[in-house]
Amino acid sequence: MDYKAIGLIETNSVAKGIECADEMIKAAAVELLMARSACPGRYLAMISGDVDSVENSVDVGSEVAGEFLVGIFIIPNVHSTVFPALGCVTPMPSMNALGIIETFSTVSCIVAADAAAKAGDVELIEIRCATGLAGKSYVTLTGDVGSVNAAVDAGIAEVAEEGMIQSHVVIPSPSKELFSRLA
């Protein structure tokens, strides 16, 4: 699989978030993956590139954010399925068990999604980041029941210490109508 590093900065100021995104891009050879507002009045700036460039870029963004910084992360070897799930462009897989991890922040959701994808033979369907969710985020994934259970457990374990899990569920056999509306 093709792995890349990603980094994200979340601010509680849209203006400061836009400035962070600009400085992050200027700081190193990185690609801007996401730069947008999110609920409740936050801003997300996500970049991708080699590990050193992403680390440098996130360090610069953190300094620029200052007191407006809500959270950051760097995932050195992000699972390749995270990228299409973030863009909601994952081809709809066949219907299997459905897992959902709901978190209190975008940062914790993406970290949980990456851990879940690496832990089991699952496909990420979507990572929904804070928009229209009062700042919460969630990831949906599918696979056989055992793999989905293992993936959800791994995702939760990765961020549980931070206390950022809102809820989680595994539905062994979701209805066709529900499944068709997820992506």
ABEGO torsion letter per residue (X at the ends): XBBBBBBBBBBABAAAAAAAAAAAAAABBBBBABBBBBOBGBBBBBBBEBAAAAAAAAAAAAAAAEAABABBBBBABBBAAAAAAAAGABBBBBBBBBBBBBBABAAAAAAAAAAAAAABBBBBABBBBGBGAGGBBBBBBBEBAAAAAAAAAAAAAAAAAAGABABBBBBABBBAAAAAAAX
